[in-house]
Amino acid sequence: MDIILFYVLLTSIATTTNAEFVITQFRNIIKKRSTNDVIFSGIDIYSMKIDSKVTSRFAHNVITSRAVNRASVSKEVLFEVELPKMAFITNFSMTIDGITYLGNIKEKEAAKKQYEKAVSRGHTAGLVKASGRKTEKFTVSVNIAAASKVTFELTYEELLKRHLGKYEMLIKVKPKQLVKQFQIEANIFEPQGISELEALGSFINNDLTQTIEKSFSGKKGHVSFKPTIDQQRTCENCSTSFLDGDFTIKYDVKRDSPGNLQIISGYFVHFFAPANLPRVPKNVIFVIDISHSMLGQKMEQTKEALLKILDDVKENDHFNFILFNNRIIPWKEYLVKATLENLKEAQKFVQSIKATGSTNINDALIRTVEMMNEAHKEKVLPERSSSTVIMLTDGNPTSGELNQGKIQENVKNAIQGRYSLYNLAFGYDMDYNFLEKMALENNGLTRRIYEDSDSALQLQSFYDEVANPMLRAVQLHYPINATSELTQNNFNHYYDGSEIVVAGRIIDNDLNSFTADVKAQGANNDVTFTEQVNIEETAKALHDQEYIFGNYIERLWAYLTIQQLLEKRISAQEEKRKNLAAQALELSLKYKFVTPLTSMVVTKPEDKATIADKPVEDTSIQYSYPSRANSVDGDPHFLIDVPQKKDHLCFNINLDPGVVLNLVNDPDTGITVNGQLIGKKKVSNNGQTQKTYIGKLGIVNTQLDLKIEITTEKITLQNGRNTATFTWLDTITLQKEGLTMEINREKNLVLSFRDGATFIVVLHRVWKKHPLHQDFLGFYTLDSHKVSEHTHGLLGQFFQHIDFEVFDIRPGSDPEKPHATMIVKNNKLTVTRVSEKDYGKDPSHGTIIPCWFIHNNGTGLIDGAHTNYIVSNLFSTPFIN
């Protein structure tokens, strides 16, 4: 279970568009900048608490935040929580001055209509969106009057999975300020008895260690963390908090028998995790993408992980490597046994891997399956062994078979249910749904590997989960004609350190005892496990426990059923997919779960509304794009959105560092935006054109008598004689007359001008010790329809409609970048299909945007020559003909 401690945030107005908005974070003390600035102080978050009750792995979590507005005017307060991706919100409420406003879960479209009807009269909103490796972010805002109090309470539930022998609750602690009453409390009840319990925090120092209390005895465990306000301080009399990192609770249960049956109120759950079994030999082929996009850190991390995995391969395992780009390159023509000699040879092979070429996924997997089939046919592999294919790729197919549906069909027909396919998606540049469906159709799963310093550890961690198969073809059977609506009860494998969970209904009310039979293929022979319990005695023992929350087994069954219906929907045909969705929706509404098919709406005072909406797939916190969004980012890449064509144009500007370019100039609204180029820290003497980036931005609004200078270190506002300076370490929202500004710590800056466009400035941080590169900025424009028709500049000229035609698409020197002929502005140009990254929606990872690249500094697309846009300084207004 992953939780991030919420923090209340403050804005003077809500800044939403549709149902999405840029998250802001309240900074406890902001000094007064000038007499015209809004002063953001007075919100006192005096209590934060997470109360977790875990009963038989099923966690019921209540997060409560209490705040008071000590200011003399009303304030907008935001409540923000990160939730586990597999969790379902079940309740949300706000209590303002003693009046409680409750959430209502509805079918997604019905909730959307209610939300839009209410939000049309107000401007506040909340969302659940994915924000990290394991979490989704829930945010809601509400306006409270001076001296008023508000209490936010969010409830969600999830089933804890057993990973490498332990159940884990990961609590991300980020209150971002000192809190008078701060508390994490977890009570655990496990009928099997608790065998071990630990709690630790990545931020815990010697002074804070004593604040963690943990204990367990018999079936009960307890963990609490209650640092005083002084213990939270980073130093004596400091206003900054130590609480910033991961707080982790891990535990396991006693296993006197292979399984455990629990029954309450007509529902049962069966936990199956036998111990001390002989390991089933494993046959694995690693299918590794070595296309050009894997070049650099991704390939080095992949090689690092493979070398560590080879150290863990057992002697009775068989293995091989198949590398692929536009060619298929097997290490051996057959699987080999993991002898010491073969492992040493494999290590040398892995160390020699280099990345180049395109991506032929189809032929790589078909060749892999043929190799596995041949090994079984020739009886090279042990008869009782487990065969697995693990593919790692960072992109979509670009050579060979390109139709993703056809690739899925080919792979499914080749495997025919005999082997498991696990897909590892490295980064964000591939179609995750394509890989996920293909894995689910072949008894596997897909895992995203995040591009980070620990990517190699992520790869190795996944392998560790599937490294030790203990049973194959596991079938769990229950009394015939006495049970119904079972969750999944057939599994390809049981892996060491994991757990199989099955739940269902008992429909025979006269049944006195309940029997579970498990049949499976072991390493040496077929095995059977049988467990029998007395229904009345089992139910009575559970009902007596103080930690039980409602009919938890029934809710656990509903949770599992919905999760599995949603998973089946991914690989199902259209008609079946509709039926699966209908079943999942019915259960979601009945048990009040926020799922991809439902939303929760809270109608607040003044008809303002909040919508809690679980995403169907991975996304990031993002500002919604209500109209075309043009940008300049990278070295420097100009990206132009052409919604009429459902396409994008792009070009580069190559000029020397220090040059200032006019990006936007609107003489009617008085808004001008200029950007200054920076280069590398060191200039090479190889004669090549030096790549440049935007290092500074200058924004002028003559109507507001306002100048804003933005660098990679600070943001400076000059309003007449008044000057205010902020850093990228600030996280604030402020409003001046005609301007709303939001700084999202070390991520981006959002500037919205009244009756004008909205600009987003993205901060790109580079490793400080990098020998060449340095920090730079990206600039994105939104709401371009609000500027005048006289707007110009390198970006501004494209705020109005632009038309073009593309024809004669033909191969280029790079097979992944075809050439074409374009007619635009009465010019005939040769253009190239490329991909650029848009960081406006996701500052961390970016979104891949295909576009037509116009060569030679945009010649033929931009008006005049690119040198015409050079201005003398950041605040210069360009000459207008």
N, C-alpha and C positions, 0 to 999 in steps of 0.2 A: 504494500500500500504506500503510495507516494503522496505526500501532502506538502504544499508550501504554505507557510504561515502567511495569512492575509495581512495587508496593510491598508489603512484607509487613505484615500487620496483626495485632493482638494482642487477644485477649479472654480472660477467665478461664474462660468457658464458651461453648459454641456456642449461638446464639439462633435456631434455625431452626424453621420451621413448614412441614410438608410438605417441598417442595423449594425453598422460597424464603425469603430472609431479608434483613434490612436490612444493607447493607454498612457496615463500620466501618473506620476507618483509624487505624493506630498513630501516636501522636505521640511523638517520640523521648524527651522529658524531661517527666514529669509530677510535680510536686512532691507531697510527702506532705501529705494534708489532715488526717488524724486517725489515731489509733492503730487505729481500726476499719476504715479504708479499705484496699482492696487497692492495692498499689503496682505500677504498670505500667512497669517498666523491665527491662533485662536482655536484651532481644532485640536482637541486633546483626546488621543486614543488611550483611554485609561485601563482597558482590559482586552486581553486576547487569550482565547482558550481553545484547545483542541481536545475533545473528549472522544476516545475510541473505545468501543466495546467489541472485542473479537470473540466470537463463539463458534467453535468448530470451523476455524479458518474464515468464517464469514464476518466481515468487518462492517460495523455500523458507526459512522463517524459524524460528529456534530461539531461544526466550527462556529464559534461565536465571537463577535467583535462589538465592543461598546465604545462609543465616542460622544463627546459633548462639544457643542459649538460655544466657545467662550468669547467669541468676537461679538461686536455690537451690531453686526449685519448678518443676513442669512448667507449660508455658504453651501456649495455643492460638495458632497462627500461621496467618495468612491470606495467600494469594497472589492478587493481583488484576491482571488484564491487560485492556486494551481491544483488540479485534480488528476489522479491516475487516469490514463487513457482508457483503461478497461472498467472504470467506475461508472455508475449511473447515479446522477442526482435524483433524490427522491423528495426533497422539500426545500423550500427557501421562504424566509419571511423577513420582514422589516418591521420593527416596532419604533414608532416615532411619537414621543410624548404620550406613551401609554396606549396608542392605537396601533394594532398589528395588521399588516397587509400580507396576505398569504399568496403563495404561488399556486397556479392552476395548470396542470399538465394536459395538453391537448394534442391532437393530430397536428403534424407540422404545418400544413396549409391553413387549418382553422386557427391555429395559434398566430400564424403570420398575419392573417387578416385582422385579428383582434389587436395585435401589436401595432400594425400600421394605422389602424383607426385611432388608437390612442396617441401614438407618437406624432400623428399629424397635428396634434394640438400642443405637443411639448417637444423636448429635445433630448431626453435622457434615454440611455439604452445599456443593455448588458448582453454579453455573449459568452458561450463556452467555445474556445478555439484551441487547437493544439499549439503548444508553445515550446516544447522541449522533447527530449528523448522518450520520456515516460508520462508526460503530463499534458493537460489541457487547461486553459486559463478561463476562469469565470470572473466576470467583472460586472458590477452594477453601480449606478450612481443615484443619488437622491439629494434634493435640496432641503436643508433644515434651517429653521429660524434661529435667531440669536438666543443663546442660553438653552437651546433645546438639546435633547439627547436622542441618539439613534442606536438601535441594536440590530445587527445583522446576524442571521442564523441560517447556516447552510448545512443540509444533511445529504450524505451520499453513502452508497454501499458498494462493496466489491468482495469477490472471493479471492483470498490470498493464495497464490500459487507457490508450490514448493520448488525451490531452485537450489540445486547442489546440496540438498539435505537440510535446508532451512527455509522457514517462512520469513518474509522480510517486510517491514514497514519502514519506508524511507520518507522522512519528514524534512522537507526543505525549509529551513528556518531563515527568513528574511524580513523581519519586522521593519527594518530601515530606520528605526528610531527607538528611543528608550520607552518602555511600557511599564506602567506602575504594577499592573497585575498580569504577569505573563505565565502561562501554564500549558504544559503538555501532559496529558494523563491517559494512560492506556491500561485497560483491564482485560485480561485474557482468560478465557475459560475453555479448556480442552478436556472432554470426557476421558480421553486416553491417558491423561496426565502429561505434564510438561517435563521434558527431560533436560532442557537447557534454555537459558534466556540471557541475552546480552543487550546492552544499550550503549551507544557511543556517538560522539559528534565530531565532525571534521574541524569545528571551530573551538572545541572544548580545550581550555588550558587547565593548569593545575588548580586555579582558583574556582573554576566552574565544575570540575570533576565531582566535588562534594555535593553539588546541587542535583546530581542524578541519583534517584532512588530506584532500586530494582530489587524484586524479590519474587520467588515462586516456591510453591509448596503444593504437592499433589496435583490437583487439576487447575489451580489458579495461579496466575502471574500478574504482577503489577509493576508499571514503570511510571515515574513522574519526573518532571523537569520544571523547577520553579525558581529561576534565578531572580534575586531581588534587583531593584533598579540600579543599585550600586555595583552589583556583580555583573551587570550587563555592560558597564562602561568600559571603553577601551583604555582609559587612563583615569586617574583621579580628577574629578570635576569635569571630565569630558562629556560632551552631549552626543557622541557617537557610540554605536552599540557593537559589542563583540558578536552578537548573534547573527551570523551570516555564513551559512553552509548547510551541511547535511546532518540530520539527527536520525540515527538508524536503530531500529529495534529488530532483532532476529531471535527466532526461537524454533524449537522442534518439539515433537511429542514422543512419548514412550510407545514402543511398538512390540507389544507382547504377542501379537498375532499379525498375520499378513494384512488384515483389513479391519475396518471398524464400521459397524452399522449403527445408525441413529434414526429414531422414528418419533415423530410428534404430529398429532392431529391429522393423521391420514397421509402424511408424506414421509419419505425416507431419503437418506443420503448414505452412500457407501464410499468410504475412503479406502483405497487399495494401494499399499506401498510395501511389498514384502522386502525383507532384508536378508542378507547372507546368502544370496543366490550366486551360482557360478555365472561368469560373464559369457554372453554369446559372442563368438568371433564376428568381426565386422569386416565387410568389404566396401571400400569407399573409393570413388573416383572424384578428384577435385577438378572442376572445370573452371579455368581461370581466364578471365578477359584480359588480354594483353594489347588491346587496341591503343591508339595514340592518346586517347583521353585519360588512360591510366598512367601516363608518363609522370615521373616525379614522385611526390610524397606518397600518393596512393599505392603505387607499385612497390615502393620501398617498405611501406607498412604491411602490404600483403605478403611480401617475401619474409619479413620479420615474423609475421604470424604463422606462416606455413612452416618455417624452421622450428618454431616452438611446438607446433602441432606434431611434427615428425618426432620430436623428443618424447611425445606421449603415446605414439602408436604402439600397440601391444604386439608381441612377437607372433601371435597366432592370427593377426589381422592380415588382409591383403589390400593393396592400394595401387593407385596410379594417378598421374596428372595428365590432363588434356588442356593445352593452352589454345586460345583461339583469338584471332583477329579476322581478317578476311580469309586466312588459311586455318586449317586444323592441324595442331602440332602436338601429337602425343609424346610423352616421355618414353614410354615403352608401348609396344604393340599389344600388350596383354597386362593383366594385373599381376603383381608380384607379391610374394610373401614379405612381411616386414622383418627380414633378417637384418643383422647389424650391417652387413655389407651393402644390402639394398638401401638401407636408410642413409648410409654415408653417401652413396651415389646420388640418391634423391636430394640430399642437402646441397651437393655441388650443382645439380641441375637447377634447383630453385634459385640459388645465388646468381646463376647466369641469365635469368629471365630478363628480357628487355621488352619495352612497350613500343608498338608501332602498328600502323594499319587501321582498318575499319573493324566492324563488329558483326560477325556471322553467328548468331546465337543458334539458329535452327540446325545447321550442319554439325555444330559442336555437340549439341545434346543428342542428336541422332547417332553420331559416331560413338558417343559415350555409352548409350544404351546397347548398341551393337556389340561393343567390347564386353559389357557386363553379361549380355546374353551368351556370347561365345565362351566366356569363362565358366558359366554354369553348365553349358552344354558339354564342354570338355571335362567337366568335373574337376576343374582346377581348384575350386573353392570348397570349403567344408559344407557338407550337406545341411547341417544346422548352423547357419550363419545369417547375418543380417546385411543386406546390400543397400547402399545409399549413394545418391549422387548429390554433391554439394557444388552449386554454381555460384561464382561471384562475378558480378558485372556492374559497371558504372554508367551504362548507357543503353539506348534502344538499338535494335538491329539496323545496320546501315549497309550490309552487303548480304548476298545470298537471298534467302526468302525474307521479304520485308513485311508481309502481311501478318500482323500479330495473331489474329484469329487462326490463320493457317498454321503458324508455328505451334500454337497451343494444341491444335488438333493433331499435328504430326507427332508431337512429343507424347501426348496421351495415348495415341495408337501404338507408339513404339514401346512405351513402358508397360501398358496393359495391366496396371495395378501390381506389378511384381516388385517394384522398388520404390523407395521414397525419394522425392526430389525436394531439396532445400535450396531456396534462392536467397542469396545475400545481395542486397541492393546497396551499393557503395555510393553515398551521396544523394543528390536530389535531381540528377540530370536524366533519369530514366522514367518510364511509365511504370510506377509501382504497382498499379492495378493489374497490368499485363503479367508481371512476374508473380503477383499474389495468386491470381486465378490459376496460372499454370502449375504452381506448387500445390494448391489445394486440390486440383484435379488429379494429382499424383501422390497423394498420401503424405504431403509435406507442408511446409509453411515458408513464409518469406519474412526476413528480418532486415530492417534498415541498418546499415553501418554508417554512422555519422562521421563526416570528415572532421577529424579533430586529432589532437596529439595522442589520444588513446585508441585510435582506430584499430591498431594491431591487437590491443587487449580485447576490444569488442569482438573481433574475429575469433580470437582464441576462446573467449568466454562462450560464444555460441557453440564452438566445437566441443567444449567441455560438457555442454548439456546433452549432446548426442553421442559422446565418445564411448559410453559404456552401456550398450543394450543388454538387458538382463532377461527379457522375455520377448517373444514375437507372437503375433496373431492372438492378442489377448481378447477373450470374450467373457463378458460378465452376464450371468443368467440369474433371473429372479422368478418367484412362483408364477407359473402360467395361470392366466385367468384371474390372478389376484392383484396384478399391477397394470398400470397403463401410463401413457405419456412419459416414457423413459427418455432421459437425455442420452447422448451417445454412449453405447455400451460395447462397442467393438473398436479396438485400437491396434495399430500396426506394431507398436513397440511399447514396452515399459523400460524407461531408462533409469539407471541408478541415480538416486537423489531426487527423483521426481515423485509424482503422485497421480493416480487416476481417480477421478471423482465422477460418480454416477448418482443421479437423483430421479425420483419418480413418485407417482401416486399409488397408494394402496386402495384398491376398490372393493376388496372383500372385507366387510366390516366384522365378519365372524372369525377372521384369522387370528390365531393365538400366538403363533411363532412365525418368524420370517427367516428364510434361508437364502443366502447368496452363494452361488457356485461360480468360480472363475477357472476357465480352461485356457491354457497357453502352451506355446512351444518353448521349452527351455534349452539350455546349452547341450544337455545330454539326453533328454527325453521330454515327452509331453508331461505337463504337470497340471494338477487340479487343487484348488484351494476352496474349502467350504467353511462358511461361517453361519451360525444360527443364533438368533436372539429371541427372547420373550418380549413381545410388543408392549404389553402393559408395564412390565418392569422397566424397560428401556425408556419409555415415555415418561414414567413417573420420576425416574432419576434425573432426567433433563429438566422437567418442569420445576423441580425443587431449587434449581440454581438461580442465584441472584443476578447473574450476568445475562440471562436470556432476554432477548428483546423480541416480543411478539412471537409469531409463528415463523421463526427464522429459517427452518428447513423448507417451508413452503416458498419463502422468498428466495432462498438459495436455489431451489429448483427453477423458479421463474427466471432468475438471473442467468443461470446456466442455459436454460432453454432459449432465451432471447439471444444470447451471445452466439449459440450454435446455429440458430435460424439465420441470423445476419451473416454468419460465415458461409453457410451453405448457399445463400443468395448470390454470393460473389461468383461462383462457378456454375450456377444453374441456368437453364434455358429461360427465355423470356416469360412464358406462361407459368412455369414453376416458380420463377423468381417473384412473380406477383403474388402467388399463393403463400410463399414463405414470408414475404413482407406483410401480408395481411395477418398471418398468425402472430408474427412478432409485434405488430402494431396493437393487436387485441390484448396481448399480455402486457405490453408497455403501459397501456392506458389502465388496465385493471390493477396493476401493482404500482402504478405511479412512478415509472422510471423515465427519465429523460434519455432517450436513445436517438439514433440517427433518424428515426421515424416520428419522433414527438418533440415538442418544445414546451417549456414552462413559461407562462406569462404572468407577470405581477403587475397589476394596475395600481399605480401609486397616486398620491394626491395630485390634483390639478390635471388628472387624466394622463399623466406620464406613465410610460410602460417600460418594463424590463422583460427581455426574452432570453431564456436559457436554452441554447440550441446546440446539441451535440453534433460535431461535424461527422460526415460520412468517411472522410479520409484525412490524411495528414495535411494540415495547413498551418500557417503561422499567424500570430496577431498581425493584423493588417489594417491599413486605412482603406476604406472602400473607394473605388474609382468611379465616380458618378458620370464622368465624361472622358474624352480622350486625355491621355497622360503622355506628355513628351518629356524627355530627360536628356541629361548629359552626365556620363559616369565613365569610369575607367580611364583610358589613355588617349585622348578623351573620346568616347563613343557617344555620338548623338543618335538617339532612338526616337523615331517619330511614329506615333500611333495614327493609322488611317482607318477609322472604324467603318467607313463606307465600303472599304475593300476587305475588311476583316484581316488586315495585314499590317506590316510595319516596314518602314524605310530606315536606313541607318547610314552614317558616314563618320569619318574621323576628320579632325583638324590637326595638322602637323605644323606646329610653330615652336619657337624657342621658349624655354622657361622664362618667366617674367612678363610675357606678353599678356595683356588684359583684353578679353573679348566681350563684346556686348551680346548677351544671351536673350534678353527681353527688353523691349522699350515700348511702353504704351503712353503716348503723349496725352491722351484724353484723361486717363486716371492718374497720370504723373508717376507711374511705377517704372523703374529701370532696374535691371539686374545685370551685373557684370561679373565675370569670373577671371581670376588670374591663374596662369599655368605655372606648375612646378615640375621639376624633372627628378632624376635620380640623385642620390647623395654624391655619387661619383660618376663622372662622365667618361665613357669609354672612347678610345681613339680608333675605333674600327671603321669609321666613315659612315656608319649606319645612322639613319634618322633616330634621334633620341625620343623615346616615348615620354609624353607629358600627361599631367593630370590636373584637375582643378584643385588648387591649394587654398585659395581665398575666394570669397564671394562678397560683393558689395551690393546692397539693395537700397534703393532710394524711393521714397514716396513723398513727392513735393506737396501734395494736398495735406498730409499729416505733419509736414516739416520733420520728416523722420529719415535717419540713415542707420542702416544695420550692417556691421562688418562681421563676417563669419570666417573664422580660421579653424584649423584643426585643434586649437587649444582653447579658444574662447569665443563668445558672442557678445558684441558690444552694440548697445542701442544708444543713439544720440538723438534726442528730441529737443530742438532748440538749444538751450544752454545746458540741459540736463543730460547726464550720461550714466548708463547702468551697464555693468559688465557681469556676465555669467560664464561659467565653465561647463564643459561637457560632463562633469561629475554631478552637476545639478540635475534634478528631476522636478520640474515645476510646470505649472500652467499659469499664465498671467494674461490679463486683459487691459489694454489701454483703449482709449477712444479710437475706434476704427481698426484695431489690431488685436488678434489673439495669438499668443505665442506659447508653444509647448516644447519643452526640452525633455527628451526621454534619454536618461543617463547613458552616455557612451553609445547611443544608437542613432537617433535622428532628431531633427528640429522641424516643427511644423509651424508655418506662418500663414495665417488667414487674414486677408484684408477685407474689410466690409465692402460689399458690392464689387469685389474684385477676386482675382484668382487665389488659390491656395498653393503654397510652395512647400515642398519637403526637401530638407537637406540631410543626406545620409552621411554619417561619419564612418570612414574606413580606417580602422586601426591596423598598423603593420607592426610586426615584432620590432621592438625598439633597437635591438642589436643587429637587424638586418643590414648587410653591408651596402646594399644599393637602394632599396625602396624606402619610402617614407609615407606617413599618413596623408590621406587625401579626402576630398569631398565628392559627393554625387548630388546633382540638382534635379528635382522632379517637379513638374507643374501639373496641377489639377484644376478643375473648374475653369478650363480655358475659355468656355463659352461666356464667362463673365467679363472678359476683357473686350476692348473696343476693336472695331474692324481695322483700325490704323496701327495695331500692334505689329512690331517688326523685331528684328534681332535674329541670331542664328537659330533660336528655338521659337521665338515669338511669331515669325512669319508663317509657321505651320499651325498656328491656332485656328486659322480659317481652313475651309475645305480645300483639299488638294486632290487632284485626279491623276492617275497614271495607268498605263497599260503595259503588261508584261507578256512577251511571246518568244518563240524560238528558244525554249529552254533546252540546254545542251550540256554534255559533260564538261567539267573543268579539269584542270591539272590535278586537283584534289577530288577524289571520287565522292567525297561527302559535301562538296561545295560546287554545285552546278552553276554555269553561266546562263545568262538570258539577255534579251534585248528589251529595253524599257523606253517608252515614249512618255515624257513628263515635261510640262512647260514648253512644249513644241521642240524639245531636244531629244535626240535619239542616243541612248547611252547603253554601254555594256555594263551589266550589273552581275553581282555574285550572291548566291544564297548562302547566308551565314547564320550563326546564332550568337546573340548577345545576352547579357544578364541584366535584368531589371531588379534593383534592390529597393524599389519604392515600397513594395508590399512586404517583403521579408528582408530586413536589413542584414540578417545574419547569413543567409544562404543564397538569396536571390532567386529569381525565376527565369528559366531559359525562354527567350523570345526569338523565334526565327524572323529574319528580316532580309530585305534586298539591300545589299551594300553598294553604295554609289562611290566610285573611286575618285582619286585626285581631289581630296578635300571637298567632296560634295559638289564638284563642278557640274553644272547642268541642272542640279536640284535646287541649290540655294540661289537666291537673287544676287547677281554680281559675283565678284571674287571673294574668297574667304578672308583676304587681307582687308577688305572694306569694313570688317566688323571689329578691327582693332581700335581701342580707345586709349586715352592717355592714362587713366587711373581708375580705381575701383568705383568711384562715384561720378564718373564722367557721363554726360548725356550725349549720345551719338548725334551726329549731324543728320537732319532729316531733309531729304530733297523735296 
